[in-house]
């Protein structure tokens, strides 16, 4: 069975095994963190175009 989650950017379903996992902390020393899942294309659309990242080679 393919588990699905909700993309934190577009609100549509994303397969967990295909999703990008984001982790956010209040600051670098914080212990607590919040996790989010999203589509690759959604994350790419939110990043500045000057940011090079190997995650997007196939997009």
C-alpha distance (Angstrom), angle and dihedral (degrees) to the residues before:
residue distance angle dihedral
X1 . . .
X2 3.82 . .
X3 3.79 111.1 .
X4 3.77 116.2 -142.8
X5 3.78 134.0 -158.1
X6 3.79 135.0 -176.2
X7 3.82 118.1 -96.5
X8 3.81 108.2 -120.3
X9 3.83 90.9 -141.0
X10 3.81 107.1 42.1
X11 3.81 101.7 18.6
X12 3.81 93.3 -130.5
X13 3.79 126.7 124.5
X14 3.78 119.2 -82.7
X15 3.79 126.3 -175.5
X16 3.79 108.2 -113.5
X17 3.81 92.3 -135.7
X18 3.84 90.3 55.2
X19 3.80 98.7 39.6
X20 3.78 128.2 105.9
X21 3.79 110.5 -121.2
X22 3.80 115.9 -139.5
X23 3.78 125.1 -167.9
X24 3.80 121.4 -164.0
X25 3.80 127.6 -167.2
X26 3.79 128.4 -173.3
X27 3.81 88.0 -125.4
X28 3.80 137.6 -15.3
X29 3.83 92.9 -89.6
X30 3.80 96.6 45.8
X31 3.78 118.1 119.8
X32 3.79 96.1 -158.1
X33 3.78 119.3 74.0
X34 3.79 138.7 173.8
X35 3.79 122.8 -135.9
X36 3.81 126.2 -147.6
X37 3.80 134.7 179.9
X38 3.79 126.3 -147.3
X39 3.79 145.6 162.5
X40 3.82 116.1 -90.7
X41 3.80 90.9 -123.3
X42 3.80 92.1 51.5
X43 3.81 92.9 53.0
X44 3.80 91.7 44.9
X45 3.81 90.6 52.7
X46 3.82 90.6 54.6
X47 3.82 97.3 49.3
X48 3.78 123.3 85.5
X49 3.81 109.9 -100.1
X50 3.82 90.1 -122.7
X51 3.80 91.4 66.8
X52 3.80 108.4 98.0
X53 3.78 113.7 -155.0
X54 3.81 131.6 169.8
X55 3.84 90.3 -141.1
X56 3.80 89.3 76.9
X57 3.80 102.0 48.1
X58 3.82 91.2 110.6
X59 3.83 95.8 46.7
